[in-house]
């Protein structure tokens, strides 16, 4: 076991690097069964056995929801650890290969960008029905009545929020404890997305899953926000440099620098808690400030309007290009996260 753990932690940096590169080029192929799908099936199975049909009472549904969470986390940790241990028993090189694959499957940067850019392309074609269909694949809100600006806003908000949930947070746990800990986080996140709702069915049964996800994502969400602020500053410099050398003096609107590190930090400090979740508005507030947009606000879910607070100031109208810009900020945050990890790794080593 000591030799296994020694090899495991030795391979973590290489697994993260190669896994990130694979994700950059391949994303999540549709033909490949993703571990999250397996985790989701386990959650559904346990829910069918544990959730009371009448959803009545307080303590019993809560305790059964806690039991589901414990079983799923333990099953995820033990099974992923077992796969890695068996791989090591066969060959250390096989262990490395499996760790690379598992690291790749924990990161969702490419799939997030691909999904968001499908919305962007539909809006570019002025196909509003297709744009509504594409954005409905990545958001939980009602999309049937959204106009072009509403669709773009929904896509930008999703990219901003999932910069942490789908990319930086998994990377954080990969760097902290390798693929096993990252898989545990994916299980925690999946449980929150499946049963962590405040409706009649899940208000007690899913409460532990929702709170556990808040705890797991607490530090990474704030780290993601700081990284996105820094990424905004980098993009502001890059954009300004390109304008100076290529289109200096051009009065066209597209030559204006829409990125603002100052506003990203300002709106983050002011609006980072303008959400029911303590983590969800962290990156969203940065993105709103960075691009000069007003996000969130009243939103329709299952035919019912939820009066959510606004995030950011409407310094300009949102447009489809902001979807692309939010993806740029996400990738910039990832690059800075990898650079920070490399710096700390070599500093400690």
C-alpha positions, -999 to +999 in steps of 0.1 A: +000+000+000+029+024+008+044+018-027+010+024-043+004+057-024+040+068-032+034+062-069-001+077-068+010+110-055+041+110-077+019+107-108-007+133-098+010+163-115+016+144-148-020+130-146-034+165-142-013+180-170-021+152-195-057+150-184-062+187-190-046+185-224-069+156-234-099+175-222-088+205-242-088+185-275-115+159-269-138+172-242-164+145-232-172+123-263-208+112-265-199+076-271-179+073-239-197+063-207-188+090-181-184+080-145-209+107-135-235+088-154-227+057-132-228+079-101-261+093-112-276+058-117-265+049-082-281+080-068-314+073-086-314+037-073-308+047-037-334+075-040-360+051-052-353+029-021-349+057+005-371+086-004-406+084+013-434+086-013-453+112+007-422+132+015-438+139+049-420+147+082-387+163+088-361+140+104-366+107+085-362+122+050-332+142+062-315+112+078-322+090+047-308+117+025-277+118+047-274+080+044-277+083+006-249+109+006-226+087+028-232+056+007-225+074-026-194+091-014-180+058+001-189+038-030-172+064-052-140+066-031-137+029-026-144+019-062-120+045-077-093+036-052-098-001-060-095+005-098-063+024-092-048-002-069-055-030-093-039-010-121-008-005-099-007-042-091-006-049-129+019-021-138+029+013-125+025+025-161-010+013-162-017+032-129-004+064-146-026+058-177-057+052-156-050+083-135-047+104-166-080+091-179-097+097-145-083+132-144-095+139-179-130+128-169-131+151-139-125+182-160-153+197-181-137+228-196-140+218-233-175+204-230-187+236-213-172+257-241-186+235-268-221+237-253-219+275-249-206+280-284-235+260-299-257+288-284-234+314-299-235+299-333-273+296-333-275+333-324-250+341-351-273+323-376-303+343-361-320+310-354-338+319-322-356+286-319-323+266-322-306+290-297-334+284-272-330+246-277-292+248-273-293+269-242-320+247-227-294+219-227-271+238-202-295+257-180-323+247-156-346+277-163-375+280-187-362+290-221-393+290-244-399+328-240-363+340-239-353+366-265-317+369-279-305+389-250-321+365-225-305+335-242-270+352-243-275+361-206-284+325-196-253+311-215-229+337-199-243+329-164-238+292-170-203+295-182-194+318-153-210+296-126-195+264-141-161+279-143-159+268-107-183+239-105-171+221-136-135+232-140-116+249-112-132+230-083-124+196-099-089+208-106-086+220-070-094+185-056-072+169-083-043+189-071-052+184-034-058+146-035-055+132-070-083+115-090-098+098-060-106+130-042-117+146-074-141+118-081-155+122-046-162+159-054-179+149-086-202+126-066-209+154-041-217+178-070-238+153-088-259+146-057-265+183-053-276+187-089-300+157-086-315+161-052-304+194-037-335+213-045-357+234-022-390+220-035-416+198-017-400+166-028-364+173-018-365+201+008-355+176+036-342+146+017-317+167-004-307+192+023-276+174+034-264+170-002-270+207-009-251+218+022-223+194+017-217+207-019-216+243-004-189+232+020-168+213-007-170+243-031-165+271-006-128+276-010-125+267-047-154+291-055-135+320-040-102+309-056-120+307-089-133+343-085-098+356-078-083+338-107-111+352-130-103+387-118-067+382-127-076+366-160-097+397-167-067+419-161-046+398-185-073+400-212-075+438-206-038+441-212-038+418-242-068+436-258-053+470-252-020+459-267-037+445-298-057+477-303-026+498-299-006+479-325-033+469-350-064+491-348-052+522-328-073+552-336-102+531-349-135+543-336-154+512-342-173+498-312-156+464-314-122+481-309-132+492-274-118+472-245-148+456-228-127+439-201-123+457-168-103+442-140-113+471-117-150+466-123-146+428-119-131+433-084-157+459-075-187+439-085-172+408-069-169+425-036-204+440-039-225+412-054-207+379-046-235+369-022-265+378-045-275+342-048-293+316-026-261+296-027-230+310-010-208+300-039-228+304-071-225+342-074-187+343-068-176+338-104-208+352-118-202+385-101-167+387-114-179+379-150-206+406-147-182+432-136-155+422-160-178+426-190-199+454-178-231+434-177-261+430-154-268+393-149-293+372-129-325+389-118-361+375-120-360+340-137-387+315-146-383+279-134-410+254-142-435+281-150-429+301-118-410+334-116-382+335-090-373+370-079-335+366-078-314+397-071-294+412-100-257+408-103-236+436-118-244+469-135-257+473-170-230+495-184-239+481-219-264+457-234-254+420-235-249+404-269-238+371-283-201+380-282-203+380-244-207+342-246-174+339-263-158+364-239-170+344-209-154+313-223-121+332-227-123+343-191-129+306-181-099+294-200-078+322-186-088+312-151-078+276-159-044+286-172-037+307-141-048+278-119-024+255-136+004+281-133-004+285-096-002+248-091+031+245-109+046+273-088+035+258-055+046+223-066+081+234-075+083+257-044+074+228-020+094+203-039 
